[in-house]
């Protein structure tokens, strides 16, 4: 017998979820650094409507959320126009990682494009959900990991022991070995 789960979104749970994320992210979008709470939303990494089929317990847990600028969340993150590069994150503490952003298409005029070389600080506990988002991003954008690597490689202008940099000397990768 197959067990069917359901998750119902209600305002009280969503508010609690957002409040947890406000604490985790210090009321700041980790991408845009915006502190305007009227413009910040609790973004589900694994979309809310997919949580029931995966594991209903993750729907409102902080490791399935990022406090995110409303524009970036609704128009760019939810439709998989960008994701986080789970193949290139690094631990910066026991509890947090820095992770770059991957864009679906560099030619699109997206708000997120201005942050394409920024390494975003996220709780390490988000990695499990980020893997799901990454996999869905690749599927929806018909990309393989080798396609993604090429996006970064073509931007490299200089490499030294501290990292790889573009023509404007912005860091693309850090800690080159």
N, C-alpha and C positions, 0 to 999 in steps of 0.2 A: 504494500500500500504506500503510495507516494504522499508525503506530508506537504501540505500547502500552507505557506505563511502569508500573512498580510500585515501591512504596516499602514496605519492611518495617520496622516499628518494633521496635527491640531495646533492651534495658535500657542497654547501653553507649552507644548514640547518644543516648538520652534523657538519660542522666546528663551527657554532654558538653554537650548542648544547655542543660540546666539550669545547669551550671557557667558556661557563657558568659554566660547571662542574669544569674546572680548577680554576675558582674563588671560587666556593663553597667549593672545597676540597683543596684549597691552593696548587694546582699543585702537590698533593700527593695522592697516592693510600691509602685509609683508611684501607685496609687489610694488605698490605705488607710494607707500609710506604715508598715505592719507590717514588723518585722524578725525575726519568729518564723519561722525557716527550716523548722520542722516543719509550718508552715501555708502555706508558699509553694510554688507549682508553676510549672513552665515551661509557660505557656499558648501554644498555637499560635494565631496570629491567623487565618491560613487553616487551617481544621481539618486535622489530620494526614491523615485519610482522604480529603480532597479534593486534597491536594498532588500525588498521582500523576497525576491527570487534568489538572492545571494546569501544573505543572513540578516534577518530583521533586527538583530541586536545592534548592528552597526549604524542604523539610520541616524540616531541622535548622539552618537559618541563623538567626543572632540577629535579623535584621530581620524574621523571621516569628514573633517571640516576645516575650512580656511576662512578667516574673516577677510572679505574681499570687496574691493570697489565694485559697486553695482553694475557699472558699464562693462567692466572686464568680466565679471561673473556671468551675467545674463547673455551678453552678445558674443563672448569669446571663449569662456571656459566651458559653459554648458554645451555649446555646439561643437566642442572639440577643435577649436581653431588654434589652440595651444595646449600644451601639457608641460609636465616637469620631467626632465631628463633623468630617469631613475638609473641610467647606466653611468652617470657622471656626478653623483652626489658625494659629499664628504662630510664626515662627522666633525663638528666644531666643539662639541661637548658630549657628555654621556647621553644627553637628552635631545640634542638638536643637530640638524644637518644644514648644509648649504647645498642648494641644488639649482642648476640652470633651467631656463625655459626653452622649449622647442616650439617653433611656430610651424603651422601647417603649410604656409606659403609666405615667403618673404616679400612677395609683391603685393600682398593684401595691405590695405591701409587700416591697421588695427591699433587701438589704444595700447595693446600689449607690446607692439613692436618697439616702442621706446625703451622697453625693459629687457630686450632680447639677450643682452650680455650680462645682465645682473644676476648674481647668485642669490637666491631667495632663502632666507632663514625660516625653516619649518621644524616643528617637533618631529623627532625621529619616528615616533609612533605612527605618523602619517604614511610611512613608506608602504605599508601593506595596501592601503587604499590607493596610493599614488600608482602602484603597479597596475592596478585595474584600469585607472584612467589612462595610463600610458598605452596599455594594450588596446583599449577602445579607440584611442587617438590614432594609432597606427592603422587599425582596421578601417575606421571611417574616412581616413585620408589616403587610403591605399598606399601606404608607405611601409618600407621595411627598415630595420635598424640601419642598414648600410646607407639608405637615402638620407637618414637623419645625420649620420656622421658627416656626409658630404656637405651639408649645410654649414657645419662648423669649420670644416677643413678649408673650404674656399675663402673664409674670412681671415685666416691666420696670416699675419704680416711678419711677426717676429716671435721667436721662441727662445727662452733662456731658462735658467734653473728655477726661476720663480713662477713661470707660467707661460702662456701663449697669449699674444696680443694682436688686435686688429690694427689697421692703418692709423687710427686715432689714438693708439696706445691704450685702448680699453681692454681689460682682461677678458679673454674668452674662456680660458681654463686656468686653474691655479694648481700649484704643486705638481709640475711636470716632473716625471721621474726619468 
